[in-house]
Amino acid sequence: MTLTGRRIVVTGGASGMGAAMVRDFVREGAAVVSLDRDEASNAEVARSVEGPGRATPMACDVTDRASVEQAFATATTALGGLDALVHAAGIAPGAPAEAITLELWEEVFAVNSRGTFLTNVAAFPYLKDKGGRILNFSSGAGIRGYPGKAAYAAAKGAVLAWVRSIAVEWAPYRITVNAISPAIWTPMYEKTRSLMTPQQLETHERFIAERIPLGGRLGDPDRDFAPVMRFLVGEGSAFLTGQTFAIDGGMTMVR
C-alpha cells in the first residue's frame, strides 16, 4: 500500500484524524497539502511529520468558494497535479433539536455540507482527465441519527446523498467517491465529552461500551484509522465507489 508519488490534498489536517492522515501519508511517501483555517496548528503538524514524502500546510476556509478555489489552484501547482482529495474538515456542535438556532444550523451546514460541495467541485477539474479518489467524511450520525446533534446528523446525511450521486456522475472520469463514517477519539470528540453533564457522560460511555464490539471504545487515529485511509487513497481501491466505510469498531453494523 505504498503511496510513493501520490499527490493528496487533506482538509482539516491541523488536528485529529486529519493530522493522523497527513503523518501517515507522508511516512508512506506521498506529497500532501494540508488545508485548514487553523494556520498555526496546521504548520506545526507539517513540521512534525517524518518520512520520504512531504507535507505543505496551506490556509483555507472550506465554507468560502474563493478561498477553496485559490487553495486548490495553489495546492495542485505545488503538488504537480492531484491524485486524491480527503475532505475531513468538519464541526460537531450539539443542542437539543428544539433549541437549534438558525445561525447554528447554517454554520453546521456551511462547514459540513457546503464545504463538501465546494472542495469536491474544486477538485474535479484536476482529477477528470486521469481519475482519482475523493473521500468525504460523513458520520454514524448521518446514518442512524444522533440525539442532541440533529443539525450535525442532517448535514452528514446530506454528505451521504451527495457522495452516492457524484459517484455515479463522475465514474466515467474514473473518479471514485466514497464516504467515511469514523468512530475515532479526536479533540473534537473530547470537546463533545466536555460539554456533557456527569450523568450524560456516564450514559454515553455505557452506550459506547455496548455498541462497539471491538474494545468498547472509540478507535485510535494512528493505529485504527490511518492505515485504512492509506488503502482508500491508493491505487488498490480503484474498484470501490459510492460506498460508506465505517471505521468504527462495528458500531454501525447491521444488527
HELIX and SHEET records of a PDB file:
HELIX    1   1 GLY A   16  ARG A   27  1                                  12    
HELIX    2   2 GLU A   39  SER A   48  1                                  10    
HELIX    3   3 ARG A   65  LEU A   79  1                                  15    
HELIX    4   4 ALA A   97  ALA A   99  5                                   3    
HELIX    5   5 LEU A  102  PHE A  109  1                                   8    
HELIX    6   6 ALA A  110  ARG A  114  3                                   5    
HELIX    7   7 GLY A  115  LEU A  127  1                                  13    
HELIX    8   8 GLY A  140  ARG A  144  1                                   5    
HELIX    9   9 ALA A  150  GLU A  169  1                                  20    
HELIX   10  10 ALA A  171  TYR A  173  5                                   3    
HELIX   11  11 PRO A  187  SER A  194  1                                   8    
HELIX   12  12 PRO A  198  ARG A  211  1                                  14    
HELIX   13  13 PRO A  221  PHE A  225  3                                   5    
HELIX   14  14 ALA A  226  LEU A  232  1                                   7    
HELIX   15  15 GLU A  235  SER A  237  5                                   3    
SHEET    1   A 7 ARG A  54  ALA A  59  0                                        
SHEET    2   A 7 ALA A  31  ASP A  36  1                                        
SHEET    3   A 7 ARG A   7  THR A  11  1                                        
SHEET    4   A 7 ALA A  84  HIS A  87  1                                        
SHEET    5   A 7 GLY A 132  PHE A 137  1                                        
SHEET    6   A 7 ILE A 175  PRO A 182  1                                        
SHEET    7   A 7 THR A 244  ILE A 247  1                                        
END                                                                             
